[in-house]
Amino acid sequence: MSGLRGLLAEFAGAADVLAATRAARRAGYVALEVFSPYPVEGVADALAFRTRLASVTFVAGLLGGAAIFLFQGWVHAIDWHLDIGGRPAFAAPAFIVPTFEVTILSAALATVFVMFGQSGLPRLHHPLFAVPAFERASQDRFFLFIGADDPRFAEQAVRTFLESLTPLEVHDVPR
């Protein structure tokens, strides 16, 4: 196993990195990441980026809402029943507001925690920070990273492929 985490190609414009990303996907590379100073239209599609975050949010909201609704019903009808003015023990309309609030809260918390987990945060250091040119990723440069964990990764072949895309420079990313 080499001492590289991957190779990083530096581009001057958004169109260049988008074309390079599409070419890398067509070539069969899957461990791709794009870094840019602003969102580039079409990069998510070119990376074939998919997420289950919406499904997790929906399920967490349903479970949280159902749990608080059932909890309120159990408390008011079974565990701590108080007969107040002849009202029914299971008064579902009274449970609507807390159910709504806990549904939103549980969906939001699940979304935040899953998002942090999927993105690997908090992470104070990343090997890309060892590449001096990467400082410009937040200013005016665009980078395409092909990771060494890609099944098709062979250092010389990937370097030749990236150089064929006419980047400004190809950088080694150390482990």
N, C-alpha and C positions, 0 to 999 in steps of 0.2 A: 504494500500500500504506500502510495507516495505521500510526501509531506504537504500536499496541497489540499485545500478545501475546495478549490475550483479555480476557474479562470474568469476574469472580468474584462469585458470589452467596453471601452469608453467611446461614446458618440457625441457629436456636437449638437444634434437636433432630435426632436421628438419623432419626426418622420423616419429618420435613420434607425433609431432604436426599435420602432414599431416594425419596420421592414426586416430588421435583423431577428426580432423575436418570431415573426412569422416564418422566416427561413429556418430558424432553429427548430421550431415545432415540425415543419415539413421534413427536416432531416432526422426527426425521431427523438430529439432530446426532450426530456420531461422535467428534469430538475432545474428549472429556469426561474430566475427572479429578475425583475426590472426595477431600477432605482432612478427616480427622476425628481426634479425640483417642483413639479406640479403634475396633477393627474393627466395622463395621456389617453385620449379617446381611442378605444380599440385594443389597448394592451391587455385588459382582462380577458377579452375574447381570444386574443392571440395566445395567451398563456393557458387557455382552457380552464380558467379559474372557476371553481365551483365551491360553494359553501353550504353547509346545513344549518347555518345560524338562524335562519327564519323558522325552520322546523323546530329547532330547540326552543326558540322564544315562544312559539305557539304552544308547544307541549307544556313548557314550564308555566305559562299563563293559565292553561286549562287545569293543570294539577294544583296550582296554588289557589285558584278560584274555587275549585271543587273541595279542596281541603278545608278552607275557611268556611264555606257554606255548610258543609257537613259538621264541622266543629260547632258552629253556632246553633245548628239544629239540635245536635246532641246536648249541648249545654242547656239550651232553653227548654227543650221538650223532655229530656230524660234526667240529666244529672242535677240540674238546679232549677227545677220548674217552680215558677212563682205565678200564682193565679192573681193577676192584676186586672180588676174591672171586668172579669169574665172573658178576657181576650184569649184566643187560641194559643196553645203552648208552642206550636210550630207556626210562627208568623213569618212566612217567607219574604213578604215585602220589606220587612224591617232588616233583612239580611242583605239587601241588594247593595247598599253603599259600601259596607266593609268588604263584601265579596269583590266588587269592582276594584277597590283600592288595592287589595292583596293580589288580585290577578295582575294588575299593572306592575306592582312591586316585584312579584316573583318573576315575571317575564323580563323585566329590566335587569334584575340581579343576575339571572341565568345568562342573559345576553352578554353582560359585562364580563362575567367569569369565563364563559366559553370563548369570548373574543380574546381575552388575555391568554388563555390556555393555547388557542390555536396560533396566536402570533408569537408565542414564546416569551411574553413579557412577564415580569420585568427582567430585562437583560441589559446589564450595564456595559458590557463589552461584546463586540462582535468581531470576528476575524477580518471583516472588510475594513475595519478602522485602521488596520495595519498598512493598507494601501494608501500612500500619500495623496494620490489623485482623487480618492473617494470623497475628500472634503468638499469637492465641488459639486457633489450630487445634490446638495441643497441650494446651489446657486445657479449654475448654467450648463451642467453636463448631465448626460444620460448614460446609464450603465446597464449592460446585460450580463448577468452572472449565470454561468453553467457550473453546477455543483459536481464535485467528484463522486457523489453518491448516485449520479445518473448511471443507469445500466450501460449506456453507450459511451461512457467517459473513458477516453484514452488520451492522455495529456497531449501528445503531439498531434493527433487527429483533431482534437477540439481546438487546439491553437491554430492549426492550418485552416479549419473551418471558420473560426472567428476572424482571422486575418483576411479571408476571402470576402468578408462582409464590409471591408474597408473602414474599420474603426480608426479613431485617432491613435489608440494604443491598446494593447492587450496586456493585462496585468496578472501576475500570479497572486493568488490569495492563500497565504499560509494557514496551516491548521492552527 
